[in-house]
């Protein structure tokens, strides 16, 4: 009875509306949601700021675990952008100690290289690209072993170069070379081009003091310039003055294979 009397007395003294109760319920639910959505960082902070609740050994172990997790997660998600430096810059700066020609897919038009600086670097570029040709020139100039240089030349002549810069690279190597077999291979690399730089290279070999096999091959390749009047005049001189009879014969044969405006060239 006493309890009922106290309850009635309180109800009479304290007037609580339904609206007030609704507002308090909403505030309570908001506080609960905020506690549930607090960040992981605040929880971690709370963990480390409560030394009485957790022992130092436990806190240290958790710290190591968190650092390790962050490190490996960062390595897994980090994208490293490491653009390849310009090969020309590497060569000019003397940073390259060796260049090798890697197996190349000739149908793709790219040549693949392995550059050695402090560590090996790999580069792939179009066969007529300036950087590609700089790397080839470096190899042709700095490959001292004749066997390796022969392999290199045999490989690059498959590329069917035709740009002026590429042909200049080959002709420079041709005149710098002192190994006959390699010179013959380089000359073969010029066989399908009728550009002026190739014509000048053939004339330089055919009329110069070079081994007979090299001069003979140069004369044979004059067929691609057989309609050029200047080349025809040079062939006429070679046909009567070259000390090698095979070279004379080849020059006459090329002249006889073409017909001049005034009639057939005499043998």
C-alpha positions in Angstrom: 0.0 0.0 0.0 2.8 2.3 0.9 4.4 1.7 -2.5 1.2 2.6 -4.4 0.8 5.7 -2.3 4.4 6.9 -3.2 3.9 6.1 -6.9 0.7 8.1 -7.0 2.3 11.0 -5.2 5.2 11.1 -7.7 2.9 10.9 -10.6 1.0 13.8 -9.3 4.1 15.9 -8.7 6.0 15.1 -12.0 4.2 15.7 -15.2 6.0 13.8 -18.1 4.6 14.2 -21.6 4.7 11.6 -24.3 6.6 14.0 -26.6 9.4 14.4 -24.0 9.8 10.6 -23.8 10.0 10.3 -27.6 12.8 13.0 -27.8 14.8 11.3 -25.0 14.5 7.9 -26.8 15.8 9.5 -30.1 18.8 11.1 -28.3 19.6 7.8 -26.6 19.6 5.8 -29.9 21.8 8.5 -31.5 24.4 8.1 -28.7 24.4 4.4 -29.1 24.9 4.6 -32.9 27.8 7.1 -32.4 29.5 4.7 -30.0 29.2 1.8 -32.4 30.6 3.8 -35.4 33.6 5.3 -33.6 36.8 4.9 -35.6 39.3 2.1 -35.2 41.9 4.7 -34.4 39.9 6.0 -31.3 39.6 2.4 -30.1 43.3 1.9 -30.5 44.0 5.2 -28.6 41.6 4.1 -25.9 43.5 0.8 -25.7 46.9 2.4 -25.2 45.6 5.1 -22.9 44.3 2.5 -20.5 47.5 1.1 -18.8 45.6 -0.1 -15.8 43.3 -2.2 -17.9 46.0 -3.8 -20.1 49.5 -4.8 -19.2 52.6 -3.2 -20.9 53.5 -6.6 -22.5 50.1 -6.9 -24.1 50.2 -3.3 -25.4 53.7 -3.9 -26.9 52.6 -7.0 -28.6 49.6 -5.3 -30.2 51.7 -2.4 -31.3 54.2 -4.7 -33.1 51.2 -6.5 -34.8 49.7 -3.3 -36.0 53.0 -2.0 -37.4 53.6 -5.3 -39.3 50.1 -5.3 -40.6 50.4 -1.7 -41.9 53.8 -2.3 -43.5 52.7 -5.4 -45.5 49.4 -3.8 -46.4 51.2 -0.7 -47.7 53.6 -2.8 -49.8 50.7 -4.8 -51.3 48.7 -1.6 -52.2 51.5 0.7 -53.3 51.9 1.2 -57.0 55.5 2.2 -57.8 55.9 4.3 -61.0 59.5 3.9 -62.2 59.7 5.2 -65.8 62.6 3.8 -67.8 65.3 6.5 -68.3 66.2 7.6 -71.8 68.9 5.2 -73.2 70.6 8.1 -74.9 71.0 9.8 -71.6 72.4 6.7 -70.0 75.0 6.3 -72.8 76.0 10.0 -72.8 76.4 9.9 -69.0 78.6 6.8 -69.2 76.3 5.0 -66.8 76.0 1.9 -69.1 78.7 -0.7 -68.7 77.3 -3.3 -71.1 74.5 -3.8 -73.6 73.3 -7.1 -74.9 70.7 -7.9 -77.6 67.9 -10.0 -76.1 65.9 -12.4 -78.3 63.6 -10.3 -80.4 60.3 -11.0 -82.2 61.1 -9.5 -85.6 57.4 -9.5 -86.6 56.6 -7.0 -83.9 59.2 -4.5 -85.2 60.8 -4.0 -81.8 64.4 -4.8 -80.7 64.9 -5.9 -77.1 68.0 -5.0 -75.2 69.6 -5.8 -71.8 71.5 -2.8 -70.4 73.8 -3.2 -67.5 74.3 -0.2 -65.2 74.7 -1.2 -61.6 71.9 -3.6 -62.1 70.5 -5.1 -65.4 67.8 -3.0 -67.1 65.6 -4.1 -69.9 64.6 -1.9 -72.8 62.4 -2.6 -75.9 62.0 -0.1 -78.7 61.0 0.2 -82.4 63.9 -0.8 -84.7 64.0 2.7 -86.3 63.8 4.5 -82.9 66.8 6.8 -82.1 67.3 5.2 -78.7 67.4 1.7 -80.3 70.0 2.8 -82.8 72.1 4.5 -80.2 72.2 1.2 -78.3 73.1 -0.7 -81.4 75.9 1.7 -82.2 77.2 1.4 -78.7 77.3 -2.4 -79.0 79.0 -2.3 -82.4 81.6 0.1 -81.1 82.2 -1.5 -77.7 81.9 -5.3 -78.3 85.5 -6.2 -78.5 85.1 -10.0 -78.9 84.9 -10.6 -82.6 82.8 -13.7 -82.2 80.2 -11.8 -80.2 80.3 -9.0 -82.6 79.7 -11.4 -85.5 76.7 -12.8 -83.7 75.4 -9.3 -83.0 75.7 -8.2 -86.7 74.1 -11.4 -87.9 71.2 -10.7 -85.6 70.6 -7.1 -86.4 70.8 -7.5 -90.2 67.5 -9.4 -89.8 65.7 -6.2 -88.9 65.6 -4.8 -92.4 66.5 -1.3 -91.5 65.6 1.5 -93.9 65.6 4.9 -92.1 68.5 7.3 -92.8 69.6 7.1 -89.1 69.6 3.3 -89.1 71.5 3.1 -92.4 74.0 5.6 -91.1 74.5 3.5 -88.0 75.3 0.4 -90.2 77.6 2.3 -92.6 79.6 3.8 -89.8 80.0 0.4 -88.3 81.0 -0.9 -91.7 83.9 1.5 -92.2 85.0 1.2 -88.5 85.1 -2.6 -88.7 88.3 -4.4 -89.5 87.0 -8.0 -89.6 86.2 -9.0 -93.2 83.4 -11.5 -92.2 81.6 -8.8 -90.1 82.1 -6.3 -92.9 80.5 -8.6 -95.4 77.6 -9.1 -93.0 77.1 -5.4 -92.5 77.2 -4.8 -96.2 74.4 -7.4 -96.6 72.3 -5.2 -94.3 72.4 -2.5 -96.9 71.4 -4.7 -99.8 67.7 -3.7 -100.0 68.0 0.0 -99.8 68.6 2.5 -102.7 69.0 5.6 -100.5 71.9 8.0 -101.2 73.8 7.1 -98.0 73.9 3.4 -99.2 75.1 4.5 -102.7 77.9 6.5 -101.1 78.9 3.6 -98.9 79.1 1.2 -101.9 81.1 3.6 -103.9 83.5 4.1 -101.0 84.1 0.3 -100.7 84.2 -0.5 -104.4 86.7 2.3 -105.2 88.7 2.1 -101.9 91.5 0.0 -100.7 89.5 -2.9 -99.2 89.8 -6.7 -99.5 88.7 -8.1 -102.9 85.8 -10.1 -101.4 84.4 -6.9 -99.9 84.9 -4.8 -103.0 83.3 -7.6 -105.1 80.2 -7.6 -102.9 79.9 -3.9 -103.1 80.0 -4.0 -106.9 77.4 -6.7 -106.9 75.1 -4.5 -104.8 75.3 -1.7 -107.4 72.5 -3.5 -109.2 70.0 -1.6 -107.1 71.5 1.7 -108.5 72.0 0.4 -112.1 69.9 3.3 -113.5 71.9 5.9 -111.8 74.2 7.6 -114.4 77.0 8.4 -111.9 77.1 4.8 -110.7 77.1 3.6 -114.3 80.2 5.8 -115.0 81.9 4.4 -111.9 81.1 0.8 -113.0 82.6 1.6 -116.4 85.9 2.7 -114.7 85.9 -0.4 -112.5 85.2 -2.6 -115.5 88.5 -1.6 -117.1 90.8 -0.6 -114.3 90.1 -2.8 -111.2 93.1 -5.1 -110.5 90.8 -8.0 -109.8 89.4 -9.7 -112.9 86.3 -11.0 -111.1 85.4 -7.5 -110.0 85.9 -6.2 -113.6 83.7 -9.0 -115.0 80.9 -8.2 -112.4 81.0 -4.5 -113.3 80.7 -5.3 -117.0 77.9 -7.8 -116.4 75.8 -5.2 -114.4 76.3 -2.6 -117.2 75.2 -5.1 -119.8 72.0 -6.0 -117.9 70.6 -2.5 -118.3 69.8 -0.6 -121.4 70.8 3.0 -121.8 68.8 5.6 -123.6 71.0 5.3 -126.7 71.0 1.5 -126.8 72.6 -1.4 -125.1 75.8 -0.9 -123.1 78.6 -2.8 -124.7 80.2 -5.6 -122.7 
